[in-house]
Amino acid sequence: MDRDRTDEAAYAEGRHAAERSEGTEDNPHPPDSEAHRLWREGHASVTASDAVADDIGDFA
């Protein structure tokens, strides 16, 4: 059975960083690591909707 990636600590760290308005350059994990990817996924789970809203706003 697959684990829920959203339960991983690195994912939560990325979410919290995005909630604090930190950028992706603040990812503390080694670039090619699974933790790095999880952190970015967590960060994107907060910021992706903002990027989509910005794009929609450009066309409104």
All heavy atoms as TSV, in Angstrom:
chain	resi	resn	atom	element	x	y	z
A	1	MET	N	N	0.836	-1.176	0.000
A	1	MET	CA	C	0.000	0.000	0.000
A	1	MET	C	C	0.885	1.245	0.000
A	1	MET	O	O	1.878	1.321	0.710
A	1	MET	CB	C	-0.887	-0.015	1.245
A	1	MET	CG	C	-1.911	1.087	1.256
A	1	MET	SD	S	-3.192	0.743	2.475
A	1	MET	CE	C	-2.864	2.052	3.615
A	2	ASP	N	N	0.535	2.231	-0.812
A	2	ASP	CA	C	1.303	3.472	-0.888
A	2	ASP	C	C	1.050	4.332	0.345
A	2	ASP	O	O	-0.071	4.419	0.834
A	2	ASP	CB	C	0.903	4.278	-2.125
A	2	ASP	CG	C	1.343	3.607	-3.412
A	2	ASP	OD1	O	2.336	2.862	-3.364
A	2	ASP	OD2	O	0.692	3.843	-4.438
A	3	ARG	N	N	2.113	4.991	0.782
A	3	ARG	CA	C	1.978	5.933	1.899
A	3	ARG	C	C	1.460	7.250	1.365
A	3	ARG	O	O	1.722	7.624	0.229
A	3	ARG	CB	C	3.339	6.168	2.560
A	3	ARG	CG	C	3.840	4.969	3.281
A	3	ARG	CD	C	5.087	5.231	4.096
A	3	ARG	NE	N	5.772	6.456	3.808
A	3	ARG	CZ	C	7.076	6.566	3.617
A	3	ARG	NH1	N	7.828	5.522	3.660
A	3	ARG	NH2	N	7.635	7.733	3.377
A	4	ASP	N	N	0.751	7.964	2.201
A	4	ASP	CA	C	0.269	9.293	1.843
A	4	ASP	C	C	1.436	10.270	1.984
A	4	ASP	O	O	1.907	10.521	3.089
A	4	ASP	CB	C	-0.889	9.689	2.759
A	4	ASP	CG	C	-1.505	11.017	2.376
A	4	ASP	OD1	O	-1.035	11.660	1.413
A	4	ASP	OD2	O	-2.471	11.411	3.045
A	5	ARG	N	N	1.892	10.797	0.850
A	5	ARG	CA	C	3.055	11.692	0.861
A	5	ARG	C	C	2.794	12.956	1.670
A	5	ARG	O	O	3.712	13.575	2.172
A	5	ARG	CB	C	3.434	12.046	-0.576
A	5	ARG	CG	C	3.909	10.836	-1.351
A	5	ARG	CD	C	4.057	11.082	-2.828
A	5	ARG	NE	N	4.997	12.103	-3.203
A	5	ARG	CZ	C	6.319	11.932	-3.321
A	5	ARG	NH1	N	6.827	10.749	-3.090
A	5	ARG	NH2	N	7.091	12.923	-3.686
A	6	THR	N	N	1.535	13.345	1.803
A	6	THR	CA	C	1.220	14.569	2.548
A	6	THR	C	C	1.450	14.404	4.043
A	6	THR	O	O	1.455	15.392	4.770
A	6	THR	CB	C	-0.230	15.025	2.298
A	6	THR	OG1	O	-1.131	14.023	2.759
A	6	THR	CG2	C	-0.457	15.293	0.819
A	7	ASP	N	N	1.661	13.164	4.499
A	7	ASP	CA	C	1.958	12.919	5.911
A	7	ASP	C	C	3.452	13.026	6.217
A	7	ASP	O	O	3.845	12.977	7.384
A	7	ASP	CB	C	1.466	11.530	6.335
A	7	ASP	CG	C	-0.047	11.449	6.399
A	7	ASP	OD1	O	-0.701	12.493	6.553
A	7	ASP	OD2	O	-0.575	10.328	6.286
A	8	GLU	N	N	4.268	13.150	5.192
A	8	GLU	CA	C	5.720	13.218	5.379
A	8	GLU	C	C	6.127	14.568	5.980
A	8	GLU	O	O	5.550	15.612	5.662
A	8	GLU	CB	C	6.441	13.019	4.046
A	8	GLU	CG	C	6.160	11.691	3.382
A	8	GLU	CD	C	6.813	10.527	4.109
A	8	GLU	OE1	O	7.857	10.719	4.750
A	8	GLU	OE2	O	6.265	9.414	4.020
A	9	ALA	N	N	7.148	14.540	6.841
A	9	ALA	CA	C	7.605	15.753	7.514
A	9	ALA	C	C	8.074	16.828	6.528
A	9	ALA	O	O	7.760	18.007	6.694
A	9	ALA	CB	C	8.726	15.415	8.495
A	10	ALA	N	N	8.797	16.428	5.497
A	10	ALA	CA	C	9.308	17.408	4.532
A	10	ALA	C	C	8.165	18.106	3.799
A	10	ALA	O	O	8.246	19.307	3.503
A	10	ALA	CB	C	10.258	16.736	3.532
A	11	TYR	N	N	7.097	17.383	3.503
A	11	TYR	CA	C	5.919	17.977	2.844
A	11	TYR	C	C	5.321	19.053	3.757
A	11	TYR	O	O	5.044	20.171	3.309
A	11	TYR	CB	C	4.901	16.877	2.550
A	11	TYR	CG	C	3.705	17.344	1.757
A	11	TYR	CD1	C	3.696	17.231	0.378
A	11	TYR	CD2	C	2.577	17.872	2.386
A	11	TYR	CE1	C	2.601	17.645	-0.372
A	11	TYR	CE2	C	1.480	18.286	1.650
A	11	TYR	CZ	C	1.500	18.181	0.281
A	11	TYR	OH	O	0.413	18.593	-0.446
A	12	ALA	N	N	5.147	18.706	5.024
A	12	ALA	CA	C	4.593	19.660	5.988
A	12	ALA	C	C	5.503	20.878	6.139
A	12	ALA	O	O	5.019	22.017	6.228
A	12	ALA	CB	C	4.378	18.984	7.344
A	13	GLU	N	N	6.810	20.652	6.151
A	13	GLU	CA	C	7.763	21.771	6.257
A	13	GLU	C	C	7.599	22.724	5.073
A	13	GLU	O	O	7.637	23.947	5.250
A	13	GLU	CB	C	9.200	21.249	6.286
A	13	GLU	CG	C	9.567	20.493	7.533
A	13	GLU	CD	C	10.888	19.751	7.389
A	13	GLU	OE1	O	11.589	19.915	6.373
A	13	GLU	OE2	O	11.205	18.972	8.303
A	14	GLY	N	N	7.441	22.174	3.876
A	14	GLY	CA	C	7.246	22.995	2.678
A	14	GLY	C	C	5.958	23.799	2.757
A	14	GLY	O	O	5.921	24.978	2.392
A	15	ARG	N	N	4.886	23.165	3.212
A	15	ARG	CA	C	3.599	23.875	3.375
A	15	ARG	C	C	3.756	25.043	4.344
A	15	ARG	O	O	3.322	26.153	4.072
A	15	ARG	CB	C	2.517	22.932	3.905
A	15	ARG	CG	C	1.914	22.037	2.870
A	15	ARG	CD	C	0.687	21.320	3.410
A	15	ARG	NE	N	-0.354	22.225	3.829
A	15	ARG	CZ	C	-1.279	22.757	3.033
A	15	ARG	NH1	N	-1.294	22.440	1.759
A	15	ARG	NH2	N	-2.188	23.575	3.502
A	16	HIS	N	N	4.386	24.760	5.477
A	16	HIS	CA	C	4.549	25.805	6.492
A	16	HIS	C	C	5.415	26.951	5.976
A	16	HIS	O	O	5.142	28.118	6.267
A	16	HIS	CB	C	5.119	25.225	7.787
A	16	HIS	CG	C	4.216	24.226	8.439
A	16	HIS	ND1	N	2.875	24.427	8.661
A	16	HIS	CD2	C	4.467	22.981	8.904
A	16	HIS	CE1	C	2.345	23.369	9.239
A	16	HIS	NE2	N	3.288	22.478	9.384
A	17	ALA	N	N	6.436	26.619	5.213
A	17	ALA	CA	C	7.297	27.661	4.637
A	17	ALA	C	C	6.485	28.559	3.708
A	17	ALA	O	O	6.612	29.790	3.744
A	17	ALA	CB	C	8.468	27.036	3.895
A	18	ALA	N	N	5.650	27.962	2.880
A	18	ALA	CA	C	4.823	28.744	1.955
A	18	ALA	C	C	3.828	29.610	2.725
A	18	ALA	O	O	3.576	30.761	2.361
A	18	ALA	CB	C	4.086	27.823	0.991
A	19	GLU	N	N	3.276	29.067	3.802
A	19	GLU	CA	C	2.338	29.834	4.622
A	19	GLU	C	C	3.022	31.027	5.273
A	19	GLU	O	O	2.369	32.030	5.572
A	19	GLU	CB	C	1.693	28.917	5.662
A	19	GLU	CG	C	0.728	27.920	5.037
A	19	GLU	CD	C	0.338	26.785	5.954
A	19	GLU	OE1	O	0.902	26.657	7.062
A	19	GLU	OE2	O	-0.532	25.995	5.548
A	20	ARG	N	N	4.329	30.914	5.492
A	20	ARG	CA	C	5.113	32.035	6.042
A	20	ARG	C	C	5.646	32.934	4.932
A	20	ARG	O	O	6.452	33.828	5.176
A	20	ARG	CB	C	6.288	31.500	6.862
A	20	ARG	CG	C	5.902	30.786	8.139
A	20	ARG	CD	C	7.123	30.463	8.988
A	20	ARG	NE	N	8.103	29.637	8.296
A	20	ARG	CZ	C	8.164	28.312	8.339
A	20	ARG	NH1	N	7.276	27.633	9.026
A	20	ARG	NH2	N	9.106	27.664	7.699
A	21	SER	N	N	5.206	32.692	3.694
A	21	SER	CA	C	5.615	33.457	2.506
A	21	SER	C	C	7.096	33.320	2.191
A	21	SER	O	O	7.702	34.221	1.626
A	21	SER	CB	C	5.236	34.935	2.660
A	21	SER	OG	O	3.841	35.073	2.794
A	22	GLU	N	N	7.689	32.184	2.546
A	22	GLU	CA	C	9.074	31.908	2.178
A	22	GLU	C	C	9.104	31.369	0.757
A	22	GLU	O	O	8.179	30.698	0.314
A	22	GLU	CB	C	9.688	30.890	3.142
A	22	GLU	CG	C	9.808	31.411	4.557
A	22	GLU	CD	C	10.328	30.370	5.528
A	22	GLU	OE1	O	10.826	29.312	5.085
A	22	GLU	OE2	O	10.227	30.607	6.736
A	23	GLY	N	N	10.150	31.659	0.038
A	23	GLY	CA	C	10.288	31.200	-1.332
A	23	GLY	C	C	10.860	29.804	-1.417
A	23	GLY	O	O	11.330	29.237	-0.428
A	24	THR	N	N	10.846	29.252	-2.616
A	24	THR	CA	C	11.365	27.896	-2.819
A	24	THR	C	C	12.876	27.825	-2.625
A	24	THR	O	O	13.411	26.749	-2.378
A	24	THR	CB	C	11.003	27.366	-4.220
A	24	THR	OG1	O	11.474	28.279	-5.199
A	24	THR	CG2	C	9.502	27.183	-4.367
A	25	GLU	N	N	13.544	28.963	-2.705
A	25	GLU	CA	C	14.995	28.963	-2.478
A	25	GLU	C	C	15.342	28.660	-1.019
A	25	GLU	O	O	16.500	28.392	-0.696
A	25	GLU	CB	C	15.612	30.300	-2.908
A	25	GLU	CG	C	15.232	31.482	-2.051
A	25	GLU	CD	C	13.873	32.103	-2.406
A	25	GLU	OE1	O	13.232	31.667	-3.374
A	25	GLU	OE2	O	13.458	33.025	-1.685
A	26	ASP	N	N	14.352	28.662	-0.135
A	26	ASP	CA	C	14.580	28.366	1.276
A	26	ASP	C	C	14.491	26.877	1.596
A	26	ASP	O	O	14.573	26.492	2.761
A	26	ASP	CB	C	13.574	29.134	2.139
A	26	ASP	CG	C	13.767	30.644	2.050
A	26	ASP	OD1	O	14.934	31.087	2.041
A	26	ASP	OD2	O	12.765	31.367	1.973
A	27	ASN	N	N	14.328	26.037	0.567
A	27	ASN	CA	C	14.256	24.592	0.764
A	27	ASN	C	C	15.588	24.120	1.347
A	27	ASN	O	O	16.634	24.254	0.713
A	27	ASN	CB	C	13.974	23.902	-0.575
A	27	ASN	CG	C	13.737	22.423	-0.444
A	27	ASN	OD1	O	14.210	21.776	0.472
A	27	ASN	ND2	N	13.008	21.882	-1.398
A	28	PRO	N	N	15.563	23.552	2.564
A	28	PRO	CA	C	16.815	23.178	3.235
A	28	PRO	C	C	17.377	21.813	2.841
A	28	PRO	O	O	18.449	21.436	3.304
A	28	PRO	CB	C	16.406	23.160	4.708
A	28	PRO	CG	C	14.975	22.708	4.675
A	28	PRO	CD	C	14.405	23.346	3.426
A	29	HIS	N	N	16.686	21.072	2.002
A	29	HIS	CA	C	17.077	19.701	1.679
A	29	HIS	C	C	17.984	19.651	0.447
A	29	HIS	O	O	17.904	20.514	-0.425
A	29	HIS	CB	C	15.831	18.852	1.452
A	29	HIS	CG	C	14.909	18.858	2.636
A	29	HIS	ND1	N	15.176	18.153	3.788
A	29	HIS	CD2	C	13.753	19.528	2.862
A	29	HIS	CE1	C	14.210	18.371	4.658
A	29	HIS	NE2	N	13.333	19.205	4.126
A	30	PRO	N	N	18.850	18.639	0.365
A	30	PRO	CA	C	19.731	18.488	-0.800
A	30	PRO	C	C	18.897	18.403	-2.087
A	30	PRO	O	O	17.873	17.715	-2.120
A	30	PRO	CB	C	20.472	17.176	-0.535
A	30	PRO	CG	C	20.384	16.969	0.944
A	30	PRO	CD	C	19.079	17.579	1.363
A	31	PRO	N	N	19.315	19.101	-3.137
A	31	PRO	CA	C	18.519	19.230	-4.365
A	31	PRO	C	C	18.022	17.934	-5.000
A	31	PRO	O	O	16.934	17.903	-5.546
A	31	PRO	CB	C	19.445	19.972	-5.321
A	31	PRO	CG	C	20.350	20.731	-4.434
A	31	PRO	CD	C	20.537	19.876	-3.207
A	32	ASP	N	N	18.760	16.866	-4.957
A	32	ASP	CA	C	18.335	15.634	-5.622
A	32	ASP	C	C	17.674	14.630	-4.681
A	32	ASP	O	O	17.460	13.483	-5.050
A	32	ASP	CB	C	19.527	14.960	-6.314
A	32	ASP	CG	C	20.028	15.789	-7.485
A	32	ASP	OD1	O	19.202	16.495	-8.104
A	32	ASP	OD2	O	21.226	15.741	-7.776
A	33	SER	N	N	17.322	15.083	-3.484
A	33	SER	CA	C	16.769	14.156	-2.498
A	33	SER	C	C	15.250	14.070	-2.574
A	33	SER	O	O	14.574	14.966	-3.085
A	33	SER	CB	C	17.178	14.591	-1.087
A	33	SER	OG	O	16.513	15.802	-0.745
A	34	GLU	N	N	14.717	12.980	-2.058
A	34	GLU	CA	C	13.266	12.802	-1.964
A	34	GLU	C	C	12.675	13.879	-1.052
A	34	GLU	O	O	11.597	14.408	-1.323
A	34	GLU	CB	C	12.944	11.403	-1.429
A	34	GLU	CG	C	11.470	11.123	-1.276
A	34	GLU	CD	C	10.711	11.055	-2.601
A	34	GLU	OE1	O	11.339	10.979	-3.668
A	34	GLU	OE2	O	9.475	11.078	-2.560
A	35	ALA	N	N	13.382	14.231	0.020
A	35	ALA	CA	C	12.895	15.262	0.938
A	35	ALA	C	C	12.761	16.608	0.223
A	35	ALA	O	O	11.824	17.367	0.478
A	35	ALA	CB	C	13.824	15.381	2.144
A	36	HIS	N	N	13.695	16.898	-0.683
A	36	HIS	CA	C	13.637	18.142	-1.452
A	36	HIS	C	C	12.365	18.173	-2.305
A	36	HIS	O	O	11.646	19.172	-2.336
A	36	HIS	CB	C	14.880	18.263	-2.342
A	36	HIS	CG	C	14.987	19.550	-3.084
A	36	HIS	ND1	N	15.560	20.663	-2.531
A	36	HIS	CD2	C	14.582	19.902	-4.332
A	36	HIS	CE1	C	15.519	21.651	-3.419
A	36	HIS	NE2	N	14.922	21.211	-4.516
A	37	ARG	N	N	12.087	17.053	-2.976
A	37	ARG	CA	C	10.884	16.979	-3.809
A	37	ARG	C	C	9.621	17.087	-2.963
A	37	ARG	O	O	8.677	17.780	-3.337
A	37	ARG	CB	C	10.882	15.678	-4.619
A	37	ARG	CG	C	11.866	15.710	-5.770
A	37	ARG	CD	C	11.747	14.471	-6.644
A	37	ARG	NE	N	12.228	13.269	-5.977
A	37	ARG	CZ	C	13.506	12.921	-5.895
A	37	ARG	NH1	N	14.435	13.696	-6.428
A	37	ARG	NH2	N	13.851	11.815	-5.288
A	38	LEU	N	N	9.594	16.420	-1.813
A	38	LEU	CA	C	8.430	16.500	-0.930
A	38	LEU	C	C	8.222	17.922	-0.422
A	38	LEU	O	O	7.098	18.410	-0.356
A	38	LEU	CB	C	8.589	15.545	0.257
A	38	LEU	CG	C	8.351	14.083	-0.038
A	38	LEU	CD1	C	8.822	13.226	1.131
A	38	LEU	CD2	C	6.889	13.834	-0.335
A	39	TRP	N	N	9.318	18.593	-0.063
A	39	TRP	CA	C	9.236	19.968	0.424
A	39	TRP	C	C	8.634	20.855	-0.657
A	39	TRP	O	O	7.738	21.656	-0.392
A	39	TRP	CB	C	10.631	20.452	0.818
A	39	TRP	CG	C	10.665	21.754	1.551
A	39	TRP	CD1	C	10.761	21.921	2.897
A	39	TRP	CD2	C	10.626	23.077	0.998
A	39	TRP	NE1	N	10.786	23.258	3.202
A	39	TRP	CE2	C	10.700	23.987	2.052
A	39	TRP	CE3	C	10.539	23.573	-0.303
A	39	TRP	CZ2	C	10.695	25.364	1.859
A	39	TRP	CZ3	C	10.524	24.947	-0.496
A	39	TRP	CH2	C	10.599	25.822	0.579
A	40	ARG	N	N	9.103	20.699	-1.907
A	40	ARG	CA	C	8.575	21.506	-3.012
A	40	ARG	C	C	7.098	21.199	-3.275
A	40	ARG	O	O	6.328	22.102	-3.581
A	40	ARG	CB	C	9.404	21.288	-4.276
A	40	ARG	CG	C	10.783	21.952	-4.161
A	40	ARG	CD	C	11.561	21.876	-5.445
A	40	ARG	NE	N	10.895	22.527	-6.555
A	40	ARG	CZ	C	11.099	23.794	-6.920
A	40	ARG	NH1	N	11.945	24.531	-6.251
A	40	ARG	NH2	N	10.457	24.308	-7.946
A	41	GLU	N	N	6.703	19.945	-3.167
A	41	GLU	CA	C	5.295	19.588	-3.348
A	41	GLU	C	C	4.438	20.238	-2.268
A	41	GLU	O	O	3.351	20.749	-2.553
A	41	GLU	CB	C	5.114	18.070	-3.306
A	41	GLU	CG	C	5.635	17.356	-4.527
A	41	GLU	CD	C	5.526	15.845	-4.411
A	41	GLU	OE1	O	4.783	15.348	-3.541
A	41	GLU	OE2	O	6.187	15.160	-5.202
A	42	GLY	N	N	4.911	20.209	-1.035
A	42	GLY	CA	C	4.178	20.851	0.055
A	42	GLY	C	C	4.077	22.354	-0.166
A	42	GLY	O	O	3.019	22.959	0.041
A	43	HIS	N	N	5.159	22.959	-0.607
A	43	HIS	CA	C	5.177	24.397	-0.880
A	43	HIS	C	C	4.186	24.724	-1.993
A	43	HIS	O	O	3.392	25.655	-1.888
A	43	HIS	CB	C	6.598	24.826	-1.259
A	43	HIS	CG	C	6.817	26.292	-1.267
A	43	HIS	ND1	N	6.482	27.080	-2.341
A	43	HIS	CD2	C	7.339	27.125	-0.328
A	43	HIS	CE1	C	6.787	28.333	-2.075
A	43	HIS	NE2	N	7.315	28.380	-0.851
A	44	ALA	N	N	4.207	23.923	-3.050
A	44	ALA	CA	C	3.320	24.159	-4.191
A	44	ALA	C	C	1.850	23.960	-3.825
A	44	ALA	O	O	0.976	24.608	-4.406
A	44	ALA	CB	C	3.697	23.236	-5.344
A	45	SER	N	N	1.579	23.103	-2.846
A	45	SER	CA	C	0.188	22.872	-2.465
A	45	SER	C	C	-0.445	24.140	-1.899
A	45	SER	O	O	-1.662	24.300	-1.940
A	45	SER	CB	C	0.085	21.725	-1.456
A	45	SER	OG	O	0.560	22.121	-0.183
A	46	VAL	N	N	0.381	25.049	-1.425
A	46	VAL	CA	C	-0.113	26.326	-0.898
A	46	VAL	C	C	-0.054	27.407	-1.967
A	46	VAL	O	O	-0.987	28.195	-2.118
A	46	VAL	CB	C	0.715	26.767	0.332
A	46	VAL	CG1	C	0.328	28.151	0.797
A	46	VAL	CG2	C	0.571	25.750	1.455
A	47	THR	N	N	1.023	27.430	-2.743
A	47	THR	CA	C	1.238	28.542	-3.669
A	47	THR	C	C	0.652	28.322	-5.052
A	47	THR	O	O	0.459	29.288	-5.785
A	47	THR	CB	C	2.743	28.830	-3.816
A	47	THR	OG1	O	3.397	27.660	-4.305
A	47	THR	CG2	C	3.352	29.249	-2.492
A	48	ALA	N	N	0.365	27.091	-5.437
A	48	ALA	CA	C	-0.133	26.826	-6.792
A	48	ALA	C	C	-1.440	27.550	-7.066
A	48	ALA	O	O	-1.634	28.101	-8.146
A	48	ALA	CB	C	-0.298	25.337	-7.019
A	49	SER	N	N	-2.335	27.587	-6.101
A	49	SER	CA	C	-3.614	28.267	-6.330
A	49	SER	C	C	-3.402	29.762	-6.552
A	49	SER	O	O	-4.126	30.387	-7.322
A	49	SER	CB	C	-4.563	28.017	-5.168
A	49	SER	OG	O	-3.994	28.480	-3.959
A	50	ASP	N	N	-2.404	30.340	-5.908
A	50	ASP	CA	C	-2.091	31.758	-6.116
A	50	ASP	C	C	-1.606	31.994	-7.543
A	50	ASP	O	O	-1.978	32.969	-8.189
A	50	ASP	CB	C	-0.998	32.237	-5.148
A	50	ASP	CG	C	-1.473	32.255	-3.710
A	50	ASP	OD1	O	-2.702	32.300	-3.488
A	50	ASP	OD2	O	-0.620	32.206	-2.806
A	51	ALA	N	N	-0.765	31.094	-8.041
A	51	ALA	CA	C	-0.247	31.240	-9.405
A	51	ALA	C	C	-1.377	31.102	-10.425
A	51	ALA	O	O	-1.417	31.851	-11.395
A	51	ALA	CB	C	0.831	30.190	-9.663
A	52	VAL	N	N	-2.276	30.177	-10.197
A	52	VAL	CA	C	-3.414	30.001	-11.103
A	52	VAL	C	C	-4.295	31.242	-11.076
A	52	VAL	O	O	-4.726	31.747	-12.104
A	52	VAL	CB	C	-4.214	28.731	-10.746
A	52	VAL	CG1	C	-5.526	28.673	-11.523
A	52	VAL	CG2	C	-3.375	27.491	-11.010
A	53	ALA	N	N	-4.555	31.764	-9.887
A	53	ALA	CA	C	-5.384	32.973	-9.768
A	53	ALA	C	C	-4.733	34.156	-10.460
A	53	ALA	O	O	-5.416	34.947	-11.116
A	53	ALA	CB	C	-5.622	33.283	-8.296
A	54	ASP	N	N	-3.421	34.268	-10.354
A	54	ASP	CA	C	-2.706	35.353	-11.052
A	54	ASP	C	C	-2.868	35.211	-12.561
A	54	ASP	O	O	-3.100	36.192	-13.263
A	54	ASP	CB	C	-1.217	35.335	-10.685
A	54	ASP	CG	C	-0.960	35.802	-9.273
A	54	ASP	OD1	O	-1.888	36.387	-8.653
A	54	ASP	OD2	O	0.166	35.588	-8.790
A	55	ASP	N	N	-2.735	33.984	-13.069
A	55	ASP	CA	C	-2.894	33.755	-14.514
A	55	ASP	C	C	-4.306	34.072	-14.972
A	55	ASP	O	O	-4.500	34.706	-16.012
A	55	ASP	CB	C	-2.564	32.305	-14.872
A	55	ASP	CG	C	-1.076	32.009	-14.793
A	55	ASP	OD1	O	-0.288	32.966	-14.751
A	55	ASP	OD2	O	-0.718	30.815	-14.799
A	56	ILE	N	N	-5.288	33.668	-14.206
A	56	ILE	CA	C	-6.680	33.950	-14.571
A	56	ILE	C	C	-6.925	35.456	-14.544
A	56	ILE	O	O	-7.570	35.993	-15.425
A	56	ILE	CB	C	-7.657	33.207	-13.635
A	56	ILE	CG1	C	-7.567	31.707	-13.905
A	56	ILE	CG2	C	-9.074	33.714	-13.818
A	56	ILE	CD1	C	-8.300	30.857	-12.900
A	57	GLY	N	N	-6.369	36.129	-13.557
A	57	GLY	CA	C	-6.521	37.572	-13.456
A	57	GLY	C	C	-5.941	38.300	-14.655
A	57	GLY	O	O	-6.457	39.345	-15.085
A	58	ASP	N	N	-4.895	37.752	-15.239
A	58	ASP	CA	C	-4.269	38.366	-16.416
A	58	ASP	C	C	-5.196	38.356	-17.623
A	58	ASP	O	O	-5.078	39.169	-18.515
A	58	ASP	CB	C	-2.968	37.638	-16.781
A	58	ASP	CG	C	-1.856	37.892	-15.762
A	58	ASP	OD1	O	-1.989	38.855	-14.973
A	58	ASP	OD2	O	-0.884	37.128	-15.768
A	59	PHE	N	N	-6.122	37.391	-17.655
A	59	PHE	CA	C	-7.000	37.253	-18.800
A	59	PHE	C	C	-8.414	37.775	-18.542
A	59	PHE	O	O	-9.236	37.779	-19.435
A	59	PHE	CB	C	-7.092	35.776	-19.232
A	59	PHE	CG	C	-5.782	35.252	-19.701
A	59	PHE	CD1	C	-5.005	34.421	-18.895
A	59	PHE	CD2	C	-5.270	35.601	-20.939
A	59	PHE	CE1	C	-3.781	33.950	-19.323
A	59	PHE	CE2	C	-4.042	35.147	-21.377
A	59	PHE	CZ	C	-3.305	34.313	-20.567
A	60	ALA	N	N	-8.674	38.211	-17.343
A	60	ALA	CA	C	-10.017	38.687	-17.001
A	60	ALA	C	C	-10.261	40.090	-17.528
A	60	ALA	O	O	-9.405	40.850	-17.806
A	60	ALA	CB	C	-10.221	38.648	-15.497
